[in-house]
Amino acid sequence: MARPSGESPVPPVRVIAPLVLAAFAYATAQTTIVPVVPYVQETTASSPSQVAWLVTGFFVSSAGLTVLAGRLGDLFGRKRVLCAVLVVFVVGAVLAALGESLAPIVAGRVVMGAAGGVFPLAYAILGAHLPRDRAALGTGMISSMFGVGGALGLPLGGLVAGSFGHRGLFGATAAVALLSLLAVVLLVPSDRGGRAGGVDWLGAVLLSAALGGPLVAVSRAEEWGWTGPWTLGLLAAGAAAFTLLLAVESRVAQPLVNLGVMRQRDVWAANLVTFLVSAGQGTLFFLIPQAVQLPEASGVGLGVGVDRAGLFLMPGAVLVIVAGPVTGRIVARFGTRLPLALSAVAGAFGLGLLAVGGGTPALLVVGGAVVGLAGGVTYSALPVLIADAVSLDQLGGANGVNTIVRHVSMAVVAQIAAAVLVLGTPTGVPYPQEWAFTLSYGAAAALTAAALIPLWLLRLRRSRGSDGSLRERPTAVGEPAASPTP
């Protein structure tokens, strides 16, 4: 995908910096709520199942609106839609901060979930305004916010909420989001929408149902039971909505999800890689905080508090910050398949270390850091792969689908890992046995390694560099595709 003709160059930092700040605001909001949940439950006199909607509502809202935001950006301009998304995010954070009972706090979190559109919109803005090498660099920096937010969210949430309560936490979130909104308004260049036409609202409703139903079912399955009527009913409703979505999107003139684009080999291969790698990342982010908070007598725990649990993810977050820009340079020079393959191998290796030595502090930190680094590389390279595969007017929607695949994978594997821990907890024992962690890490390692398979399906040509060496180059939009290289 080339930059649009006739568009004047802009300084990369002017585009990248505001988008990184916006991505940081959303990424930290995903995890800062975790240490606050017990506090909100106590102050609002709520049950565990009720307060769980602070997390569930956020992700269900994000799942339903992320693709819609990306598609609206394709139609009406990505900067305009990004600003609208950030305004909604600020409103949600303020609503949650002002809430004195559980209902307005949950409502605020649901509204905040709309900010999931930040990532696909940011990737599309980079692709529209920057050359490929600079866009790859910016993509790496924005993608690194997933790891940074995940690692910083737990300790930051615990510290802020411990001193100022949920009002302070949501107030700080609103302030950061407002700052990012001002930066986007003042610094990011405007862009025009790529196509005329209406919005596929029916597709948006069906997509929300297809994603929201199963996500709610999976997140509440431990309480309802995996074979309970609510769990099975929501899963069935999601499957029915997905079937209807496919039928609708194949017939409307301006689909929310362009099935033709999704069927392109590079696009579905990228989404499959995302799902497999995110399974490993989701397992890591769920199990490490769980493990280190268990007592040392459990054989796998370190007995630390929730405010310190996130610190064990910090080495990985630091490596993610480094990996983003470095991956951007590697992608610009050698293409996407090499870094993606190396990250899959590294991620599987790191999860393997955790499987065999997750109860050892040194291996816990090293394994987590390696997995975090692998995720940073993967999430930095994938948006570039998608940008090379689709046209500019489809870029926001394609990135939105890829972001949803990531969220769904991480949410599902976290719940599966939680179910394994429950199975691994003997009657009368307050904590799971070591084999439950080993099994979860081992399965995640296998899934991450399996990402190597779709990588070999990518449509790549080989181009000769100035030094005479052969380099991989993704097939350009509209260019005949070559056969996959072995």
C-alpha positions, 0 to 999 in steps of 0.5 A: 500500500503506497501513500496517497499521491499529492499528500505533503510529507509531515514530520514523523514525530508529529504523527507518531507521538500523539498516537502513542499517547492515545494507545497508552491511555487505552492499554493501561485502562485495560488492566488498572481496573484489576486491583480496584475491583475488590475496592469497588465491590466493598464500597458499593456492597456488590457481589463478585458476579456484579462487580465482574462487569467492570472488566466484562463490560469493557471488553464486550463494548470494545469488541463490538465497536473496534471494527466499526470505528476502523470502518468509520475512519475509512469512510469519514476520515481517520483523525475525525473518528479517532477524536470522536473515540477519544471524546467518548473515552473521556466521557466514560472515564468521567462518568465512572469517576463520578459514580457512587454506586456500581451501575454508573461505574460499570456504565462508564467502563462500558463507554470507555470500551469504545476506545478500542478503536484507537489502535486500528485508527492509529495504524491506518493514520500511520499508513496514510501519512508516513512512508512505509519505513516510518510507518513501520517504526510508528506501528512498533511504538504504538503496538508496544503500548499493549505490553507497557499498559499490561505491565504498568496497569496493575501496579499503577492501578493499585497505587492510585486507587490505594491513595485516591480510590476509584475516583482518582483512578478514573480521573487520572485516566480521563486526564491522560485521554484528554491530553492525548485528544488535544495532541491528536487535534493539534498535531495529527494531519487531517485526512479524507474519507476513502469512500462515499456510502452509508454505514452498515449498521446491521452488520455492526449489530450482528458483529457486536452480538457475534462477539459479545455473546460468546465473550460474556459466556466465556467470562462468566462460565466459571460462575454459570458452569461451562454447560449451564443454560446461560453459557450455552445459550449465549454461545449459540446466540453468538454462533447464530449472529455470526452466521447471519453476519456472513450472509449480510456482509456478502450481500451489502454494497458497503459491508462493515467487514469486507469478506473479500479482503478477509479472504486474501491470503495475507490477511487471514494468515495475519489474523491466524498468526495474531490468534495463535500468538495472542493465546500465548500472550493472554496466558502469560498476562493471566498466569504470572500475576496469579502465580506470584500472589500464591503463597510460597508453600504452594510450590509455584507462588512467591507470596507478593501482593497485587500491587507488586504482581504487575512488576514481574511483567515489567522486564517484558514491558521494557523489552517491548518498548525496545522491540517496537522501533527495532522491529520497524527498522527490520521490517522496513529492510527485510519484510515481515516474515523474518521477524514474525517467525523469530518472534513465534520461536522466541515466544514458544521458548519463553513459555516453555521456560515457564512450563518447566520452571515457572516456580523459580523467580529467575526463570519466571522473570526471564521467561516472561521477558522473552514472551513479552519481547516476542509479543512486541515484535509480532504486534509491531510487524502484523499491522505493516503486513496488513497495510501492505496487503489491503488498499488504503480505503480498507485499512481501518476495517482490516486493522479493526478485525485484527485487533478484535482477533487479538482481544478475543484470543487473549480473553478466551485463553485467560478463561480457559487457563482459569478453568484449568487452575480450578481443575488443578485445585484439589478439594480442601486445598486453597490453591492450584497444583503446579501441574495446572500451570505447567499444562497451561504454559505448555499448551500456550507454547504449542499454540505460539509455535503453531504460528509458524505454519501460516507464516509460510503461506504469506504471499512474498516476492523476492527483490534484489537490494542495492548490495545484490542480496535477495530480500523478501518483499510483500506483494504490493496491492494490485500486483500479481502474487507470487507462489509462497516461498518455501 
